[in-house]
Structures are given as structure tokens and as C-alpha cells.
Amino acid sequence: MGNADSGAVKANSAAKADFGMIGLGVMGQNLVLNLVDHGITVVAFDPWPEARERFFGGVVAREQTRAQREGQAHEQTQEQGQGQGQWQKEARGCAAILRANSINELVSSLQRPRRIMLMVKAGAPVDALLEQLTRVLESGDIIIDGGNSHFRDTQRRAEMLTAKGLHYLGVGVSGGEAGARYGPSLMAGGHSDAWRAVEPILNAIAARAEEVDGGKPCCGLLGPDGAGHFVKMVHNGIEYADMELIAEAYAVMRVAPGMGPEELSRVFYEWNQGDLNSYLIGITAEILDKQDHDTGRPMVDVVLDQAGQKGTGLWTVQEALALGVAVPTIAAAVFARNISSDRAARIATAARFGAEAGARVGAGAGVGAEIGAEAGTG
């Protein structure tokens, strides 16, 4: 791995990076910071100049400032005989980020075989980047798609890139923003040779299953080509169902006994102490406890009651139908999101049948939208 001495972000450095990142949205940013926390030198690029400036001029600068502050505190504690601090990883990491302002610059900054991860919107943006990358990459280089791509698109792209002598891994990334920063679950699909070249890096940044094999990384090769994205699709479908169950439980308690958000928050906090303990139950309790600073009202009563979707739940239902597998709960969750997103129809329902009927149709939509936003599920 690359050395990471404390200092400023390097631009156009002669040093070669271990790993390339294209896409500096929230997920890409946090994965970069996670990588450099583990001593991995990263060259980062985004097609949008504004995104590059936001990351290198904002996020990285803040990390450096914090590292310097904590470094000064560390020096004081060292004088008192205290141990190493987390700041060291942060200071190392900030110095291990190389800036690229073009695809060519990113590629020339990487040691071979080049390992490049795409964290961009699924669909046409991925194909556009692949077209650019294939012009400048060399045989044996590896491209990783970490977005929510359809597994059939991943299969198609893998076949196309294999013909050009390149490796392509479709990797599902789960855990949302916090997971990307401190440890995601990584579901890979692709050729075993490509996997061996990236496995040490992905294992380093992955979450750990503390109760399994002494902290085994939540990271693995699940099969060829589209296998990783297929598993991520099903994972998201299951999460759709979980979030719909939570939203419906909230709606029943909110409408029938008339419980308010604060009281409901306590219920979910209590549930999270027992057998129902989970990430989604925990963030639901936190969401219901949030207040809107402008109005002083509960956030769930202020947020727009429309739960969007990126398609993975729908894909799960479509593939289940094609395979003859019954997934009625996931299907119902997708239908509920469709109803939630059609706010105009719900308003029309309220106008025709009364406000109470309209409210009941979309009673869980607000909390569902908030859970989805927090969880980062597509």
C-alpha cells in the first residue's frame, strides 16, 4: 500500500496511488475517507468540477483541520504517557488523497494493475465512463461498479470489457453514508483473478461481523459477473419490506390510538432493546424524536410525505415473478411506495372521500420517506 505521511492533499503528484475513485457524491466521498483511514493511497475524480471542489476544498480540508487539532491534543497526551489516537489515521489519510482533474490524470496516477471504483448513478453515466476508461486502460486493469446497477447491465458490461482484456466487478455496497465511511457490507461478483487483486483493499474497509470468526469482514465474492449486484438487489428488496412493515406499524399506532411522534419514538426505542433490535428500528426511533428547527414541530410531520425509489425493489419483484418465487411482502412494499409517490392521487382521494380517508392512505408515507433517506436504500 502507499505511504501516507501527514501533510496536504497531493495534486498531480509523481506518487502512484493504490486505488482510484470516480464519483465524489456522499458515498464516494466517504469511501475515499474510509480507504485512506486504512493507509490506502487513493486518487479521486468526479466528472463535475463543482463536485471536485466541494470534496477537495471542503470535505478534505475539514478532515485536515480536525486531524491537526487532534494531533496537537495527541502531542499533549503523549507527554502524559497516553497511547496512540484515532487522529493519526485521519492525518495519514488526508495526505494519501491524490487529486485528478481528468480521466487521463486519474489513470496515469495509478499503479498497475489499476483498480478503479465507480460510485456514480446507475445506467447511462456508468456506460459513458466505461467508454472513456476503455480508451486509456490496459489489459489486466480492473473496474469496480459500486452503484446500484441492474445485474443484467453488469453481465453485459463484464462481457464487453472481458473482450477488451479488462476485468469488471459488480459490487453491491450496503450501509448507507455511515457504512461507506466506517465499514460497508460489500457483495462482489466477477472473475476470481480480479477479486484477488482487490480483496485485501475491500476487506480492509468492510464492516466486521464481530460475533463471527473473530471479526470476519462483511465482504466476499458471491459469484461471476452480476452476482454481487443480484444479491444487493434482493437485499434492497428485503429492506423495502422491512421499511414498509415499520411504516405500517407507525401508521396503525398513529391513526388508531392517536399516538404522537414523541410517544411513538419511545415505543421504537423500547422495541430496539429486545428481539427487534436492528438498524432500521433504531433510526426510526431517532427520526420520530427529531424536531424541525424552523417550526418546532416533529420532523415527521413537516417532511414531504413522498417516499421515492431507485428501482431495486421493483427489480426484485420482477425477477421473483420470472423465477416463480413468491415475494408478496416485497411486492406490497413497492406498491406502497408507488402510492406514496403519487401525492396528487392521495390529495384527490382526500377531496372525494374526506381528509381522514386520504390521511389513512398515506399515513406511513412520511416516516417511510425518512427511513429510506436515512438507510440509503434504492
Order of alpha helices (4+ residues) and beta strands (2+ residues): beta-beta-alpha-beta-alpha-alpha-alpha-beta-alpha-beta-alpha-beta-alpha-beta-alpha-beta-alpha-beta-beta-beta-alpha-alpha-alpha-alpha-alpha-alpha-alpha-alpha
